[in-house]
Amino acid sequence: MKNLFNVSRILIVALSTLLFVSCHNRTSRDKSVLTGWDSKDKAAAGFSSNTNYRGQISPPGMVLIEGGAFTMGHVQDDVLFDWNTTPVKQQVRSFYLDESEVTNSEYVFYLEWMEKVFPPSDENYKNIYLSAVPDTLVWRDVLGFNELLTENYLRHPSYADYPVVGVSWIQATQYCKWRSDRVNEKILMDKGILNPLFESDSLEVRGQNNFNTDTYLENPYALFDGDSTIYNKGLPSNAKRKKGDPKPSKGSFTGRQVKVSDGILAPKFRLPTESEWEYAAKAIVEKREYNNIRGRKKYAWDSNYTRNKNKRVQGDQLANFKQGKGDYSGVPGWSNDGADITNRVKQYDANAFGLYDMSGNVAEWVADVYRPIVDNDANDFNYFRGNIFTKKMIDSEGKVVMVDDTSVEYDTLDNGKIIPKTLPGSIKYIPISNRDAYMRNNYEKAYNVDAKDGDLGSTKLYAKNEDELETKPRMYNSPIKPRVIGESGLLMQQYDTKKRTTLISDKSRVYKGGSWKDREYWLDPAQRRYLPEYMATNYIGFRCATDRLGTMTSKRRKPTTTKIRY
């Protein structure tokens, strides 16, 4: 009886301990450890408190690339003697990357949206839609018959799932910005916070009246001239609304707006950096770094050969590339990659990360400005060349400046194309000033494209600006296009007639991966080439990336515990 009583006491103590621990764990997540305020206290005082956040959701069509260390560069052979792939050790942060290249159908949706919101028939927007249209004439050849592709490749349903081409680096970057707004717009609509804009009878989605993430975060009422009918009650009531609860009425934006601290909105989409793209393409998760240096993981797949070893499809090519002079597909019925030009996305096996066409099909734009050397001594963590640090423009009244239909600024590219610097409805950004960078130890100025590579921090022998070009040379003596605007408002067609020694400039952007038009030498993810950011070809496409927030991986790690002995 005594033993039974002791057992009962032990069970009661154990259950009490478990109950205390569980209650403590439950309340510790909702209560500030440093102040004692719980979520209810914060909400009552008007402070944000998101206790329901369960981690970042993978964006549609994207794959999580878990970050890590890898050897960037180090190609197996350098037959062109460019010496621009010197091996360097780099650390890459986790990020998300599109499974495949952006297709024609996805890009046409972007064009249709641009045409609807910024109709080219309106004088205020006539150059906006045209600036987004790919160059379909890239398929022409003076001694080739390709007019069929010129007229059909972009819009015909036969090519809907083919990668979009004829897109410049600038156009690809603008698409990524547009995609950021459409994804966040859809998130808010799915949450019941934003009414479907194109279904509303009280407003027209046109010009500056379109959803922009930055503008929404700054001031929701700046959108649509303050028309609150686009909003429902707001985050608190909608995020917790259960099935069967009455929906809030339109025009009653009584709750607060969604903020970054809520963890609902997606991070901005962008082009991947060169180090990110190469890391994702190499996918050394299937062949570790030791073997990567000794055995050379040459392609995106785990093989040093381009043919499939599987018995069922043995001998088939593993990517879409040019197999020889006049041979873009192979012999019919055998040794055939199935495509003479580009091919549908996801037609070949994915690499170890689950990414398709990282070797072959089309080469792809990345975010970096090209330089012959990736300087590991300058930075070995998330390397990127091309930073121009900006800030929101503030007017004389202390308010953030939003671009309206009458204040759109345009830029004329070296090829004569006219593009908008910013779209109506977006916030205007300007480069940071010297005062903003005063006494900082991580950056000194806004423009860092030429940092430690031809600027005054690198050498005193080269010109600092164009005024010194007569007396001092430039680090990269590339052509300077005369920028004279004629009476028609268009750029006059002139050429730089001075002797130049290189095509590398601050407008040269890197593109990676081989294409349908390249020999297998270029399928190595470490290979690097460049092209001016305003030019387009029939063999370069792109895919988008976005940042991974929080932990490097979606896998939960068990917390480590330390046993204390007394």
Secondary structure, 3 states (H helix, E strand, C coil): CHHHHHHHHHHHHHHHHHHHHHHHHHHHHHECCCCCCEHHHHHHCCCCCCCCCCCCCCCCCEEEECCEEEEECCCCCCCCCCCCCCCEEEEECCEEEECCCCEHHHHHHHHHHHHHHCCCCCCCCHHHHHHHCCCHHHHCECCECCHHHHHHCCCCHHHCCCECCCCCHHHHHHHHHHHHHHHHHHHHHHCCCECCHHHCCCCCCECCECCCHHHHHHCHHHHHHHCHHHECCCHHHHHCCCCCCCCCCCCCCCCCCCCHHHCCCCCCCECCCHHHHHHHHHCHHHCCHHHHHHCCCCCCCCCCCCECCCCCCCCCECCCCCCECCECCCCCCCCCCCCCCCCCCCCCCCCCCCCCCCCCCCEEEEEEECCCCCCCCCCCECCCCCCECEEECECCCCCECECCCCCCCEEECCCCCEEECCCCCCECEEECCCCCCCCCCCCCCCECCCCCCCCCCCCCCCCCCHHHCCCCCCCCCCCCCCCCECCCCCECCCCCCCCCCCCCCCCEEEEECCCCCCCHHHHCCCCEEEEECCCCCCCEECCCEEECCCCCCCCCCCCCCCCCCC
